Amino acid sequence: MARLPDDVLDACRLDPAAPFAGDPARRFGLDREQALERLARLKPWLREQQTMLWANRRDALLLVLQGPDCAGKNGVIRRVLAGLDPIALKVTGFQPPTPDEQAHGFLWRYRHALPTPGQLGVFNRSYYESLVSDRRDGLCRAEDVPLRLEQVRHFEQQLATAAIRPLKCYLQISHAEQKRRLHRRLDAPDKRWKLSPGDLLGHRSFAARQAEWAQVLIESDSHAAPWYVIPADHRWLRDLLVASLLAKAFEQLALDWPRRPAPFDHHDLDAIP
């Protein structure tokens, strides 16, 4: 199996003392060609595991992707999950809540997007935006955040009760790399449409926003739902790290093909003219 070893994955576990101290450009001794080759070998195994997950329909996985603008959340979905069975894959992207969504509790729309047994769910942004972006956008008060944090912790405890295993990844890029990617979007017509005034504002306040997210990650990290901080300056390493973490999550499920009897046998089939 081509996934990265545990010591590399463990190195991405959140360090509560310094969540973003790791170099977002570190390579763990790999180069681009090696990473792409390993990812190519890993993806068929992930596809088989996803099919077994669907065949058993007992557990579900939830991949949570957070990170600054241009960190590559969409890129991970395209390159890591391409080729998986769409029937058993549920990808949900979250924008600022609509007025209708605001009329419900802040977790309402996330509950409705959870994967069902047998599915691999993906949240492109997540309920953690309710602790950071909602306050910044004036959708909640600063004094509301501690209660929301408690509700998020309870929500993740409920995931375990529902046999949904979260895999929380924060894609960490440097300020310089974000600027480089924003320049590339400005120069590319097929990327420029993604830009918004908020992208420039976010880049200007990069350090302050990172500090906000660091505190949220510290306060929401747990043994049952840990955070992984993924160095994402190199797309090829980012993708392999997330794929390897997903592979490890599948390993922990210890999946096998269902052993229930077939609904008919060869005799029944051959009895049909």
C-alpha positions in Angstrom: 0.0 0.0 0.0 1.3 3.4 -1.0 0.1 5.6 1.8 2.6 7.7 3.8 3.8 6.1 7.1 2.3 6.9 10.4 5.3 9.0 11.6 4.7 11.4 8.7 0.9 11.5 9.4 1.5 11.9 13.1 3.7 14.9 12.3 0.7 16.6 10.9 -1.4 16.2 14.1 -2.3 19.5 15.6 0.3 20.8 18.2 -1.9 22.7 20.7 1.2 24.7 21.8 1.9 26.0 18.2 -0.8 25.0 15.7 0.8 26.6 12.7 4.5 26.3 13.7 5.2 23.8 11.0 6.6 25.0 7.6 3.8 24.8 5.1 6.4 24.2 2.4 8.0 21.2 4.1 8.3 18.0 1.9 9.0 15.1 4.3 11.8 14.0 2.1 9.6 13.6 -1.0 9.6 15.2 -4.4 6.8 15.8 -6.8 7.3 12.7 -9.0 7.5 10.4 -6.0 4.3 11.9 -4.5 2.3 11.7 -7.7 3.4 8.1 -8.2 2.4 7.1 -4.7 -1.0 8.8 -5.0 -1.6 7.0 -8.3 -1.0 3.7 -6.7 -3.1 4.6 -3.6 -6.3 5.6 -5.4 -7.4 2.2 -6.7 -7.1 0.9 -3.1 -9.2 3.9 -1.9 -11.8 3.0 -4.5 -12.0 -0.6 -3.3 -12.3 0.5 0.3 -15.0 3.0 -0.6 -16.9 0.2 -2.3 -16.7 -2.0 0.7 -17.9 0.9 2.9 -20.9 1.2 0.7 -21.5 -2.6 0.5 -21.5 -2.9 4.3 -23.5 0.4 4.9 -22.5 0.3 8.6 -20.2 3.3 9.1 -19.6 6.6 7.3 -16.6 8.8 6.9 -16.7 12.6 6.9 -13.7 14.5 5.5 -13.7 18.1 6.7 -11.6 20.5 4.7 -10.8 23.9 6.0 -8.1 26.4 5.1 -7.4 29.9 3.8 -8.5 31.1 0.4 -6.4 29.3 -2.3 -5.3 26.6 0.1 -6.7 24.0 -2.3 -9.9 22.5 -0.8 -11.4 22.1 -4.3 -8.1 20.7 -5.6 -8.0 18.0 -3.0 -11.6 17.0 -3.9 -10.7 16.9 -7.6 -7.4 15.1 -7.4 -7.8 12.8 -4.4 -11.4 11.8 -4.8 -11.6 11.6 -8.6 -12.4 8.0 -9.7 -14.4 7.2 -6.5 -17.9 5.9 -6.9 -20.2 8.9 -7.0 -23.2 6.9 -5.6 -21.3 6.5 -2.3 -19.7 10.0 -2.3 -21.4 13.1 -0.9 -19.6 16.4 -1.4 -21.0 19.5 0.0 -19.6 23.0 -0.3 -20.7 25.7 2.1 -21.1 29.4 1.3 -22.3 32.1 3.8 -25.7 31.0 5.1 -28.7 32.2 3.3 -31.5 34.0 5.1 -33.5 30.8 5.2 -30.5 28.9 6.7 -30.0 31.7 9.2 -33.6 31.2 10.4 -32.6 27.7 11.7 -29.9 26.9 14.2 -26.4 27.4 12.8 -25.8 23.6 12.7 -29.0 22.9 10.8 -27.6 22.9 7.3 -24.6 20.8 8.3 -26.8 18.1 9.9 -28.7 17.9 6.7 -25.5 17.3 4.7 -24.1 14.5 6.8 -23.2 11.3 5.0 -25.5 8.3 5.5 -24.2 4.8 6.5 -21.9 3.6 3.7 -21.0 7.0 2.3 -17.9 9.1 2.3 -18.9 12.6 3.0 -16.8 15.7 2.3 -17.4 19.2 3.7 -15.7 21.9 1.7 -15.7 24.4 4.5 -17.7 23.3 7.5 -19.5 24.1 10.8 -16.2 25.7 11.9 -17.0 28.7 9.7 -19.7 29.4 12.3 -17.1 30.1 14.9 -14.9 32.3 12.7 -16.5 33.6 9.5 -20.0 34.2 11.0 -18.6 36.5 13.7 -16.5 38.3 11.1 -19.4 38.7 8.8 -21.7 40.0 11.6 -23.9 36.9 11.6 -23.2 36.2 15.3 -21.8 38.2 18.2 -18.4 37.5 19.8 -20.2 36.5 23.0 -22.1 33.8 21.1 -18.9 31.9 20.1 -18.3 30.0 23.3 -21.8 28.5 23.3 -21.4 27.7 19.6 -18.1 26.0 20.4 -19.8 23.8 23.0 -22.5 23.0 20.5 -19.9 22.0 17.9 -18.2 19.7 20.4 -21.6 18.1 21.2 -22.3 17.7 17.5 -19.0 15.8 17.0 -19.8 13.6 19.9 -23.1 12.8 18.2 -21.2 11.9 15.0 -19.6 9.0 16.9 -23.0 7.8 18.1 -24.2 7.8 14.5 -21.1 5.8 13.4 -19.8 8.8 11.4 -16.0 9.2 11.7 -14.7 12.7 11.1 -11.3 13.4 9.5 -10.6 17.1 10.0 -7.9 18.6 7.8 -6.8 22.2 7.9 -4.8 23.1 4.7 -2.0 25.4 5.8 -0.4 27.7 3.2 2.0 30.6 3.7 1.2 34.2 3.1 3.6 34.3 0.2 2.1 31.2 -1.5 -1.4 32.6 -1.1 -0.2 35.8 -2.9 1.4 33.8 -5.7 -1.9 31.8 -6.2 -4.0 35.0 -6.2 -1.7 36.5 -8.9 -2.1 33.3 -11.0 -5.9 33.6 -10.7 -5.8 37.2 -11.8 -3.8 36.2 -14.9 -6.0 33.2 -15.8 -9.5 33.8 -17.3 -10.6 30.3 -16.2 -9.6 31.1 -12.6 -10.3 34.9 -12.4 -14.1 34.4 -12.0 -13.4 32.8 -8.6 -12.1 36.0 -7.2 -14.1 38.3 -4.9 -13.3 41.4 -2.9 -13.1 39.2 0.2 -10.0 37.4 -1.2 -8.1 40.7 -1.1 -9.4 41.5 2.4 -8.5 38.0 3.6 -4.9 38.3 2.2 -4.5 41.7 3.9 -5.6 40.2 7.2 -3.9 36.8 6.7 -2.0 36.8 10.1 -5.0 37.9 12.1 -7.2 35.2 10.5 -4.6 32.5 11.1 -4.5 33.5 14.7 -8.3 33.2 14.9 -8.2 29.7 13.3 -5.3 28.6 15.5 -7.4 29.3 18.6 -10.5 27.5 17.1 -8.4 24.4 16.2 -6.9 24.3 19.7 -10.3 24.5 21.4 -12.0 21.9 19.1 -9.3 19.3 18.9 -10.1 16.0 20.7 -9.1 12.4 20.7 -12.3 11.3 18.9 -12.1 14.2 16.3 -8.5 15.4 16.0 -7.3 18.1 13.7 -4.5 17.6 11.2 -2.6 20.6 9.9 -1.6 19.8 6.3 1.3 21.6 4.7 -0.2 22.8 1.5 2.3 25.0 -0.3 3.0 22.0 -2.5 -0.2 20.7 -4.0 1.3 17.3 -4.7 2.3 16.7 -1.1 -1.0 18.1 0.2 -3.0 15.7 -1.9 -0.9 12.7 -0.9 -1.1 13.6 2.8 -4.9 13.9 2.7 -5.2 10.6 0.7 -2.9 8.9 3.2 -5.0 10.1 6.1 -8.1 8.9 4.4 -6.5 5.5 3.8 -5.6 5.3 7.5 -9.2 6.0 8.4 -10.3 3.2 6.1 -7.7 0.8 7.7 -9.2 1.6 11.1 -12.6 0.5 9.9 -11.1 -2.9 9.0 -13.6 -3.4 6.2 -14.3 -6.6 4.3 -16.8 -7.7 1.8 -20.2 -8.6 3.3 -20.6 -12.3 4.0 -24.4 -12.4 3.7 -25.8 -15.2 1.4 -26.7 -14.4 -2.2 -30.4 -13.9 -2.9 -30.3 -16.7 -5.5 -27.8 -19.5 -6.6 -26.6 -20.9 -9.9 -29.4 -23.4 -10.0 -32.0 -20.6 -9.8 -30.3 -18.7 -12.5 -29.9 -21.7 -14.9 -33.6 -22.6 -14.4 -34.6 -19.6 -16.4 -34.9 -20.5 -20.1 
